[in-house]
Amino acid sequence: MHKYIIRRTLQFIPMMFLITVVVFGLAKAAPGDVLSGERLDPNVPAEVYEERREALGLNDPIHIQYWNWLSSVATGDMGTSMQYPGRPVLDLINARIMNTVYLSLFALAVTLAVAIPIGIYSAQRKYSLFDYGATTFAFLGLATPNFFAGLLAIYVFAFTLGWFPSQGSVSAAGLTGIELFLSKLRHLVLPGFTLGLASTAAYMRYMRTEMLEVKGSDFIRTAKAKGLTNNSVLYKHTLRNALIPIITLLGLEFGTLLSGAVITEQVFNYPGIGQLFITAITNRDYPVIMAINLILATSILVGNLLADIFYAIVDPRIRYD
């Protein structure tokens, strides 16, 4: 296992290099930059913007720009924001990234807490009224876009019922201790459930399908023939094996939730990196765009590694050495 982890970690180096090439290339392929467009002050001479572009290195050859950016990233410096002159990109991201992490973890917790029990029960009560209801919910959850589910949640639970706030991450500035925690938790409910809706629906179907497939296996019939209790067969044998494919999805889920938070954060005006990402795209702030893309790609790579490690924990038969 240790050799495998080291080998996979070393594989990050060429993969991260390729990711930096793709991220930088896509950013530079987009037309214009922060110093071009209709929003610039027409009263400011074009020479001023040209001097600013030269100072930022935007007129350098593309390979020079890439090397300068990559050298800075390798030392932990993501550069300086073009939209907010003099403001380091990492400062902008650090001020918001924990909000997105909290939102993603809350959505993931909701997904696991809801999808796995319902998937197991649906498999145990196949073709029952509960099973049909869960299947209907799953299809609706998969078919409903995040932005529509978010707007519906705001209308029902924020405006009509007034149970939860519709925007922001805290109720007021200056909160501390338990008040701050409860305020953040209340602000996480609507965007968290909205972000986790599609994942919850998908995991319900995956869990049900895997449970039914494992239940029909020979070793399950053998376990029952040995006189094991239903709970022992269900949780020790069936569930343990049914979770293996689910872990593959969990490895990618956190990175997917981080990227999926872009739309959800806009709908709920939630101050995370998703909202920062949209603002950077609107203002063509490429250093911020590239930094966030790099963070999302890295989170997916780390998720894949964690998924492989969890394989061996769930199924002792899996060995990498």
N, C-alpha and C positions, 0 to 999 in steps of 0.2 A: 504493500500500500504506500509506504513512504517513497519508494522509488517511482511509483506511478505519479504521485503528487508532484515530485520534483520534475519528472519528465513533462507533465502537463503544464507546470508553471513555466518551464523553459520554452514551451511552445507558444506562450503568450508573446514572446519577443517578436517573432516574425509576423504573428497575427496582428499585434498592436501596430507594427510598422505599416502593414497593409491598410489598416483602419485609418491611420493618420493620413495616408495618401488619398484614400477615398474621401474622407471628411474635408480635407483641404481642397481637393480637386472639385468637389461639388460646390463648395463655397465660392471658389473663384470662377466657376462656370456660370454662376448667376450674374445677370446683367447689373451693372452699376455698383455703387458702394454708398457708404453713409454720407459722402460728400458730393453726391449727385442726385438729381431728382427735382421734382417740382416744388418740394417743401423748402428748398433753400431760399434764403433772403435774396431777392433780385437786386436789392440796393447794394449788396456787397460785391465788389469787383471779382471777376472770375479768377484773377491772379491770386487773390487771397486763398481761395479754395485750392488752387493748384499748388501753392506753397505748402498748405496744410497736408495735401495728398503726398507731396514729396517728403515732408517731415515724417509722415507715418509709414513711409516705405512702400506706398501703393503703386508707385511707378517703377519699382525695381523689377528685374526679370522674375518670372514665376518661380524658377528654381531657387533663386536667392530668397524670395519671400517664404518659400516652404522651409528652407534650411533655417532661416531666422526663427520661424515659428516653432519648428521641431526642436531646435536647440533650447528655446525658452521652456517648452513643455517638458523636456527631459529634466530640467532643473526645478520643475514645479511651478513655473511662471507661465500662466495662460495668456499673458499679455495685458494690454490696457484697452478698456472699452472705448469705442469710437463715439458712441452715443453720449457717454458721460466722460468727457476728457479728463485724464489723470486718475480715473477710478480703476483700480485693478479688477480684472475679470473675476478672479478668485474671491474678492471681497463681495462682489454682486452675487455670486453663486453661494458662498458660505452664508450669506444673510437669508437665503431662501431654501437651500437644499434640505434642511432638516424638516421643514414643513412638508415637502414632497415625500420625504422618507416616512414621516409619521402617517401621511395619507395613504401611501402605498402599503405600509405594514397593517394599517387598519383595514384596508380593502382586502388584503390577503387573509387576515384573521377572519373577516366576515365570510370570505369564500370557503375557507376550510371548515369553519364552524357550522356553516349551513349546508354546503354541498356534500360533504362526506357522510354525515348522518342520514341525510335524505336519500342519497344514492344507495347506501347500505339498506335502508328500510324499503326502498322501492324494489331492490333486488330480492329481498326477503318476501315481499308481498307483490310479486309480479302480476301485472294485469288487474290489480285491485283499483278501487276508486282513487286511493292515495297515489298510486303509481301513475294513473292517467292525469291526475291533477299536477303532479310533479313534472311530468313530461310536457304538459301544456305550458307551465311556468318556464321551463327550460327553453322551449321554442320561442316564447315571447321575449325572454331575456336576451336570447341570441339575435333576435330580429330587431330589437329596439336600439337605436343609436344612443350613444352616451349623452349627446347634447339634448336630445328629446327627453330622455329619462331624467336628466338633471332639471330641465325646465318644469317637467311635470312634478318632480319632487318639491321644487321651490314653491310652486303654486299650491300644492296640497298641504305640505307639512310646514311650510314657512308662512305663506300669506293667509291661507284659509284656516288652518288649525293653530298656527303660531307656536308649534312645539320646538322648532329648531331655527337657528339663524340661517339666513340665505346667502351670506357672503362674509368674507374675512376669515381670520384664524383665531382671533380673540375678541371678546366683547368690548374691552376698554384697555387703555394703556396703564401700566403700573401695577397690574395684578401679580400676585406672588403666591407661592405655596399651593395649597389645595384649590384655591379659587382659580389660579392660572390653569391648573391641570383640568378642572371641570369645564372651564371655558373653552379650552382647546378641544376637549373631548366632544362637547356639544357642537362645535364648529366642524368636527370631522365626520359627524354622523351622515349628513346628507351627501356630501361629495364622496365619502368612503363607500357608502352603499351604491351610489351611482357608478363609481369606478369599478367596483367589484361585481356589478350585476352580470355582465357578459361572462366573466370568469366563473361565477357561481353557477350559472346555467350550464356552461360547458362541462365543468367538473362533476356536476350531478349526473350528466349523461355518461361521462367517462367512468365514473365510479360504479354506476349501475351496470354498465356493459362489462366491465372487468370482473365485478362480483359474480355475475351470471356465468361468465366464461370459466372462472376458476371453480365455481360450484359444480360444474359438470366434469371436472377433471377426475382421473382415476384415483389420485392420492386422497381426494376428499371422500370419495366413496369408501376407500380403504379405512380412513379415519373413522367414519361413521360405523363401519363394520366392526371396528375394534371396541365399540361401545363408548366412545368419547361423547361428552355432553355437547349439546347444540352450541352453547356459548364457546366452548373450547374449539370446536370445529370452525365456528364463525370468526372468532377474533385471533386465534393462534395460527390457523392454517389459511382460511379463505381470505381474510382481510390483509394479512401480511403479504400474501402473494399478489393480491389485487392492487396493492399500493405501489408496486414496482413501476408500472407504466406511468402512474400518476406523478411519481418523483421526477420523471423525465420532463414533464410539463412544468413542475414547480421550479426546476432549474432555470427555465426561461421566464417564469411568471413575474419575478420581481422586476427584471429589466423591462418587461412588457408593461407592467403597471406604471413604472416610472415614465415611460414614453406615452402611455395612454392618459396620464394625468394632464397632458398638455391641454386637451379639450375640456376636461372636467374642471380644471382650475380656472379656465376662462369663463365657463358658465357660472361658477360660484364665486368668481372674483377672489380666488384663494391665492395668497401670495407665496407661490412655490416657483420652482425652476421652470415649470411648464408655462406659467404666465410670463416669466422672464424670457423664455424662448420665443414666444409669440411676439413680444415687444421687440426683441432683437431682430427677428425676421422683418417685421414691419419697418424698422429703422435701418435695416441692412448693416447691423452691428456684427460683422463676421467673426471677430475674436470671441464674442459671447456664443454665437451659434456653433462654432467649431468646438469650443470647450464643452458645451452641454452635449453635443453629439458624441464627443469622446467619452464623457462620463457614462452616457447611456450604453454605448458599445462595450465599455469595460464591465459594466454591471452584468451584461448578458454573458460575457466570457466567464466571469467569476461564478455566475449562476450555474453554468454548464459544469464547471469543476466541482461545485458543491453537490450537484445532482449525482455525479459519478461516485463521489465519496459516500453519499447516503445510500447508494445501491448496496454497498457491502454491509451497511448497518442493517438494512431491512432484510436482505437475503444473504445469509452467511455463505451460501454456495458460490457467490461471485467473488472471484479473486483476480487481482491485477498483476501479481508478481509470479 
